[in-house]
């Protein structure tokens, strides 16, 4: 079996290409939009700069770079496959050919005093189980539910061999900012003339 790189360079832009690997469902129907990847940002405190999260999948030479403004709203992306949906970055695509790990890392924190992350994964099984037992490779889902620091958060995306019909992951990075302590007021002694 070949490993798939989920990112493919296309015309100088990075494109997340899970969609190129449509896995047939029951009765030969393709499973479109079976995988949903959501990347969110939560900002606590007075941020003065935006932040950046990168997404990289197994055997890929490309990285999707997702930026957020100082309020945590999605800003720019190097991948035209990620879209701004409900205040987050979202990608919808088909199942990969085989279970594929992806890492999510915050590479720019915008001067946050601390950073943490959470990872959630849900999947549904097909109406007709493929019946081959557990697929070889890593188990689909988040490697950990949460962590401190910039990551990486790792998610394994399963396929029909893992008896998965649809799957959704949500990786949320939280940046905490501390307001600068104001300088004490300078007292000026009055000067008397005269």
Long-range contacts (C-beta under 8 A, 24 or more apart in sequence): 1-97, 1-98, 1-136, 2-97, 3-58, 3-59, 3-98, 3-100, 4-58, 4-59, 4-96, 4-97, 4-98, 4-100, 5-57, 5-58, 5-59, 5-60, 5-61, 5-62, 6-57, 6-58, 6-60, 6-96, 6-100, 6-102, 7-56, 7-57, 7-60, 7-61, 7-62, 7-63, 7-64, 7-79, 8-62, 9-61, 9-62, 13-78, 13-79, 13-80, 14-62, 14-63, 14-64, 14-65, 14-78, 14-79, 15-79, 15-80, 15-81, 16-55, 16-64, 16-79, 16-81, 16-82, 16-91, 16-93, 17-81, 17-93, 18-91, 18-93, 18-94, 18-95, 18-96, 18-100, 18-157, 19-81, 19-93, 19-94, 21-94, 21-95, 21-96, 21-97, 22-94, 22-95, 23-94, 23-95, 23-96, 23-97, 23-159, 23-160, 24-160, 25-126, 25-160, 25-165, 26-126, 26-127, 26-128, 30-94, 31-94, 31-95, 31-160, 31-165, 31-166, 32-94, 33-92, 33-93, 33-94, 34-93, 34-94, 34-95, 34-164, 34-165, 34-166, 34-167, 35-91, 35-92, 35-93, 35-94, 35-95, 35-96, 35-157, 35-166, 35-167, 35-168, 36-90, 36-91, 36-92, 36-166, 36-167, 36-168, 36-169, 37-82, 37-90, 37-91, 37-92, 37-93, 37-102, 37-155, 37-157, 37-168, 37-169, 38-85, 38-88, 38-89, 38-90, 38-168, 38-169, 38-170, 38-171, 39-66, 39-82, 39-88, 39-89, 39-90, 39-104, 39-170, 39-171, 39-172, 39-173, 40-72, 40-87, 40-88, 40-89, 40-170, 40-171, 40-172, 40-173, 41-68, 41-72, 41-73, 41-74, 41-88, 41-172, 41-173, 41-174, 41-175, 42-72, 42-172, 42-173, 42-174, 42-175, 43-70, 43-71, 43-72, 43-174, 43-175, 43-177, 44-174, 44-175, 44-176, 44-177, 45-113, 45-176, 45-177, 45-178, 45-179, 46-177, 46-179, 47-71, 47-72, 47-110, 47-111, 47-112, 47-175, 47-177, 48-110, 48-111, 48-177, 49-110, 49-111, 50-75, 50-108, 50-110, 51-106, 51-108, 51-109, 51-110, 51-112, 51-173, 51-175, 52-106, 52-107, 52-108, 53-89, 53-104, 53-105, 53-106, 53-107, 53-171, 53-173, 54-104, 54-105, 54-107, 55-79, 55-102, 55-103, 55-104, 56-102, 56-103, 56-105, 57-100, 57-101, 57-102, 57-103, 58-100, 58-101, 58-102, 65-107, 67-108, 70-110, 72-175, 88-170, 95-157, 95-158, 95-159, 95-160, 95-164, 95-167, 96-157, 96-159, 97-159, 98-135, 98-137, 98-159, 98-161, 99-135, 99-137, 99-138, 99-139, 99-140, 99-156, 99-157, 99-158, 99-159, 99-161, 99-162, 100-156, 100-157, 101-138, 101-143, 101-154, 101-155, 101-156, 101-157, 102-154, 102-155, 102-156, 102-157, 103-151, 103-152, 103-153, 103-154, 104-151, 104-152, 104-153, 104-154, 104-155, 104-171, 104-173, 105-150, 105-151, 105-152, 105-153, 106-150, 106-151, 106-173, 106-175, 107-150, 109-150, 109-175, 110-175, 110-177, 111-177, 112-175, 112-176, 112-177, 113-176, 113-177, 113-178, 114-148, 114-175, 114-176, 115-148, 115-149, 115-150, 115-173, 115-174, 115-175, 115-176, 116-146, 116-147, 116-148, 116-149, 116-173, 116-174, 116-176, 117-146, 117-147, 117-149, 117-150, 117-151, 117-153, 117-171, 117-172, 117-173, 117-174, 118-145, 118-146, 118-153, 118-170, 118-171, 118-172, 118-174, 119-143, 119-144, 119-145, 119-146, 119-153, 119-154, 119-155, 119-169, 119-170, 119-171, 119-172, 120-145, 120-169, 120-170, 121-155, 121-167, 121-168, 121-169, 121-170, 122-167, 122-168, 123-158, 123-164, 123-165, 123-166, 123-167, 123-168, 124-164, 124-165, 124-166, 124-167, 125-163, 125-164, 125-165, 126-160, 126-163, 126-164, 126-165, 127-165, 129-163, 130-160, 130-161, 130-163, 132-161, 134-162, 135-159, 135-161, 135-162, 140-164, 140-167, 142-169
